[in-house]
Amino acid sequence: MNIVVAPDSFKGSLTALEAGNAIKEGLLRGDPDCEVKVIPMADGGEGTLQCLIDATGGRLIKYHVTNPLGKKIESAFGILGDGNTCVIEMAKSSGLYLINKDERNPMKTTTYGFGELIKAGLDHGCRHFILGIGGSATNDAGAGMLQALGVDLLDENGRQVGFGGGELGKIREIRLDHLDPRLAECSFIIACDVDNPFVGPHGASYVFGPQKGATPEMIKELDQNLTHFANLIESTCKIRIHEVPGSGAAGGLAGALLAFLHGKLESGVKIVSAVTQLEKAIQDADLVITGEGQIDFQTARGKTPYGVASIAKRYNIPVIALAGSVGEGIEQLYQHGFTAVFSILTQPMSLEMAMKQTSKLLALSAEQIMRIYKFKEGSK
């Protein structure tokens, strides 16, 4: 029996590879003769960097960058096994989790550190980039990133504007004379699973600003500033991003990536699936097992298990999902390729206890699944 194990990470507990290996251990306890292939997965958000490094035999490189408030911190990026592909999680340089709740202020926070990571990737010889842009603390439309890469954002006195979404309204000219020339040799794939435009009531500022600390007054000013910046981008780059679906992701960072780096927006699961060659492995499988920390109705909105199940459905391969918590609405998953969804919990326990035992619980659940399959095969 050929089994593909393709889980996401169990956040705060196990990486995707560790979760996959725990499931594999349980499957082999249930049937030592089964063939198990572990393919760590992610959806473009937290954990994507580690997932792709593990899946391709890549390496993690630590690097000091500027955090959202302008302070130096240790961050990291990855180079995949091909030696040419750089993977960056924007949240590791410009993420909301990097600053305290009382420090959140999208008028001031910057993506400069994200640009520094891209430049570091260039310095290491990479010319293909996979960018995960979830979890930002910023609403600067990628201005900080552009400045780190050599773009001059000049005010009425010809001086570089400062950091943050509050500075965008001061920009009078965008100059590309000093833009890093190596960028012209590169391709950028952006993991993005939202369709919000750059500006307007459904844009970056109004939809995502509040969670980043923006007051109603700030939101109005931020949206006006993004509109002003988008107008300048259109006149400079001859590209209109105002209404482009997805351009509002990460406080408008996606829009800057589209306009200046000619990035391409793709589903995070699709990107990871392509790199890991998940579909090729699933074609020859008898069973697919996936999972993550929680599975519920939101899983169908592009989460990792949904992406895995969607591929398996095309080949009529059964899919079993394992989760620490199973929430409401899982019945809708059955029409998207899921055969069954199980919680790995064996008794009432605290979240802390469950997270400490995730590896053990995954292995035990996988073993029970395999014992049922083995009994069924033996009874034929």
Residue pairs with C-beta under 8 A, 6 or more apart in sequence:
1 31
1 33
1 34
1 35
1 286
1 287
1 373
1 377
2 34
2 35
2 37
2 284
2 285
2 286
2 287
3 27
3 34
3 35
3 36
3 37
3 285
3 286
3 287
3 288
3 289
4 37
4 39
4 278
4 281
4 282
4 285
4 287
4 288
4 289
5 20
5 23
5 24
5 27
5 36
5 37
5 38
5 39
5 288
5 289
5 290
6 20
6 38
6 39
6 40
6 41
6 276
6 278
6 281
6 282
6 288
6 289
6 290
6 308
7 16
7 19
7 20
7 23
7 40
7 41
7 289
7 290
7 291
7 292
7 304
7 305
7 322
8 16
8 19
8 41
8 42
8 43
8 47
8 51
8 290
8 291
8 292
8 293
8 303
8 304
8 305
9 15
9 16
9 18
9 19
9 40
9 42
9 46
9 47
9 50
9 51
9 292
9 293
10 19
10 291
10 292
10 293
10 324
10 355
10 358
10 362
11 46
11 47
11 292
11 293
12 293
12 355
13 293
13 324
13 355
13 356
13 358
13 359
14 22
14 358
14 359
14 362
15 40
15 47
15 50
15 51
15 54
16 40
16 41
16 42
16 47
16 50
16 51
16 54
17 38
17 40
17 50
17 51
17 54
17 55
18 359
19 40
19 291
19 358
19 359
19 362
20 38
20 39
20 40
21 38
22 358
22 359
22 360
22 362
22 363
22 366
23 38
23 289
23 291
23 322
23 362
23 363
23 365
23 366
24 36
24 38
24 366
25 363
25 366
26 362
26 363
26 364
26 365
26 366
26 367
26 368
26 369
26 370
27 34
27 36
27 289
27 366
27 367
27 369
27 370
28 34
28 36
28 370
29 363
29 367
29 370
30 366
30 367
30 368
30 369
30 370
30 371
30 373
30 374
31 370
31 371
31 373
31 374
34 370
37 281
37 285
39 55
39 276
39 278
39 281
40 50
40 51
40 54
40 55
40 276
41 51
41 269
41 272
41 273
41 276
41 278
41 290
41 304
41 307
41 308
42 48
42 50
42 51
42 52
42 268
42 269
42 272
42 304
43 191
43 193
43 268
43 269
43 272
43 302
43 303
43 304
43 307
44 132
44 134
44 191
44 192
44 193
44 267
44 268
44 269
44 271
44 272
45 89
45 91
45 132
45 134
45 135
45 191
45 268
46 89
46 91
46 132
46 134
46 135
48 87
48 89
48 130
48 132
48 191
48 268
48 272
49 60
49 76
49 77
49 78
49 87
49 88
49 89
49 92
49 132
50 60
50 78
51 272
52 58
52 78
52 80
52 87
52 130
52 272
52 275
52 276
53 59
53 60
53 78
53 80
53 87
55 272
55 275
55 276
56 80
56 81
56 82
56 275
56 276
57 81
58 78
58 79
58 80
58 81
58 85
58 87
59 78
59 79
60 76
60 77
60 78
61 76
61 77
61 78
61 79
61 120
61 124
62 74
62 75
62 76
63 74
63 75
63 76
63 77
63 116
63 117
63 120
64 72
64 73
64 74
64 75
65 72
65 73
65 75
65 93
65 112
65 113
65 114
65 116
65 117
66 72
66 73
66 93
66 110
66 112
66 113
66 116
66 144
66 148
67 73
67 93
67 94
67 98
67 99
67 113
68 94
68 95
68 96
68 98
68 99
68 109
68 110
68 111
68 113
68 137
68 138
69 99
69 103
69 108
69 109
69 110
70 110
70 112
70 163
73 93
73 98
73 113
75 92
75 93
75 113
75 117
76 92
77 86
77 87
77 88
77 92
77 117
77 120
77 121
78 86
78 87
78 88
79 85
79 86
79 87
79 121
79 124
79 126
80 86
80 87
80 275
83 125
84 125
84 126
84 127
84 128
85 126
85 128
85 129
85 130
85 275
86 118
86 121
86 124
86 126
86 128
86 129
86 130
87 129
87 130
87 131
87 132
88 114
88 117
88 118
88 121
88 129
88 130
88 131
88 132
89 95
89 132
89 134
90 111
90 114
90 131
90 132
90 133
90 134
90 135
90 136
90 250
90 253
91 97
91 98
91 132
91 134
91 135
91 136
92 117
93 111
93 113
93 114
93 116
93 117
94 109
94 110
94 111
94 112
94 113
94 114
94 136
94 137
94 138
94 144
95 135
95 136
95 137
96 104
96 135
96 136
96 137
96 211
96 212
97 135
98 137
99 109
99 137
101 213
103 213
104 137
104 212
104 213
105 164
105 213
105 214
106 137
106 138
106 139
106 140
106 164
106 165
106 205
106 209
106 212
106 213
106 214
106 218
106 222
106 251
107 139
107 164
107 165
107 166
107 214
107 218
107 221
107 222
108 163
108 164
108 166
109 137
109 138
109 139
109 140
109 163
109 164
109 165
109 212
110 138
110 140
110 143
110 144
110 163
110 164
111 136
111 138
111 140
111 142
111 143
111 144
111 145
111 250
111 251
111 253
112 144
112 145
112 147
112 148
112 163
113 144
113 148
114 142
114 144
114 145
114 148
114 253
115 144
115 145
115 146
115 147
115 148
115 149
116 148
118 129
118 145
118 148
118 149
119 148
119 149
119 180
121 129
122 180
122 182
122 183
122 186
126 186
127 182
127 185
127 186
127 187
128 186
128 187
128 189
129 186
129 187
129 188
129 189
130 189
130 191
130 271
130 275
131 188
131 189
131 190
131 191
131 257
131 263
132 191
132 268
133 190
133 191
133 192
133 249
133 250
133 253
133 254
133 257
134 191
134 250
134 268
136 208
136 212
136 250
136 251
136 253
137 212
138 144
138 164
138 165
138 212
138 250
138 251
138 253
139 165
139 204
139 205
139 208
139 209
139 212
139 214
139 222
139 226
139 251
139 252
140 163
140 164
140 165
140 167
140 168
140 251
140 252
140 253
141 165
141 168
141 198
141 204
141 225
141 226
141 229
141 230
141 251
141 252
141 253
141 255
141 256
142 250
142 252
142 253
142 254
142 255
142 256
142 257
142 260
143 153
143 161
143 163
143 165
143 167
143 168
143 171
143 229
143 256
144 163
145 253
145 256
145 257
146 153
146 256
146 260
147 153
147 160
149 179
149 180
149 183
150 178
150 179
150 180
151 174
151 175
151 176
151 178
151 179
151 260
152 160
152 173
152 174
152 175
152 176
152 177
152 178
153 160
153 161
153 171
153 173
153 174
154 160
154 161
154 171
154 172
154 173
154 174
154 175
155 161
155 170
155 171
155 172
156 170
156 172
158 173
161 167
161 168
161 170
161 171
165 205
165 222
165 225
165 226
165 251
166 221
166 222
166 225
167 225
168 225
168 226
168 228
168 229
169 221
169 224
169 225
169 228
171 228
171 229
171 232
173 232
174 232
174 233
174 236
176 236
176 260
179 260
183 261
186 261
187 264
188 257
188 261
188 262
188 263
188 264
189 263
189 264
189 266
189 271
190 249
190 254
190 257
190 258
190 263
190 264
190 265
190 266
191 266
191 267
191 268
191 271
192 246
192 249
192 254
192 265
192 266
192 267
192 268
193 267
193 268
193 301
193 302
194 246
194 248
194 249
195 245
195 246
196 202
196 203
196 204
196 207
196 208
196 245
196 246
196 247
196 248
196 249
197 203
197 242
197 243
197 244
197 245
197 247
197 248
198 204
198 226
198 230
198 241
198 242
198 243
198 244
198 247
198 248
198 252
198 255
199 205
199 223
199 226
199 227
199 230
199 242
199 248
200 206
200 223
200 242
200 243
202 248
203 223
203 226
203 248
203 252
204 222
204 223
204 226
204 248
204 249
204 250
204 251
204 252
204 255
205 214
205 219
205 222
205 223
205 226
205 251
206 219
206 223
207 248
208 248
208 251
209 218
209 219
209 222
209 251
210 219
212 251
214 222
226 252
227 242
229 252
230 240
230 241
230 242
230 255
233 239
233 241
233 255
233 256
233 259
233 260
234 240
234 241
234 242
237 259
237 260
239 258
239 259
241 247
241 255
241 258
241 259
244 255
244 258
246 254
246 265
247 254
247 255
247 258
248 254
248 255
249 265
254 263
254 265
257 263
258 265
267 302
267 307
268 302
269 302
269 303
269 304
269 306
269 307
269 308
270 307
272 278
272 304
272 307
273 279
273 307
273 308
273 311
278 308
278 311
279 311
282 288
282 308
282 311
282 312
282 315
282 317
283 315
285 312
285 317
286 317
287 317
287 318
287 319
287 320
287 373
288 308
288 309
288 312
288 317
288 318
288 319
288 320
289 319
289 320
289 321
289 322
289 366
289 369
290 304
290 305
290 308
290 309
290 319
290 320
290 321
290 322
291 305
291 321
291 322
291 323
291 344
291 362
292 303
292 304
292 305
292 323
293 323
293 324
293 325
294 323
294 324
294 325
294 326
294 327
295 303
295 305
295 321
295 323
295 325
295 326
295 327
295 330
295 333
295 341
296 325
296 326
296 327
296 328
296 329
296 330
297 327
297 328
297 329
297 330
297 332
298 327
298 329
299 305
299 306
299 330
299 333
300 306
300 332
300 333
300 336
305 321
305 338
306 333
306 336
308 319
309 319
309 321
309 333
309 336
309 337
309 338
310 336
310 337
311 337
312 318
312 319
312 337
313 319
313 336
313 337
318 339
319 337
319 338
319 339
320 338
320 339
320 340
320 341
320 342
320 369
321 333
321 338
321 340
321 341
321 342
322 342
322 343
322 344
322 362
322 365
322 366
323 341
323 342
323 343
323 344
324 343
324 344
324 345
324 354
324 355
324 358
324 361
325 343
325 345
326 341
326 342
326 343
330 338
330 341
333 341
342 365
342 369
344 358
344 361
344 362
344 364
344 365
345 354
345 361
346 361
346 364
349 357
354 361
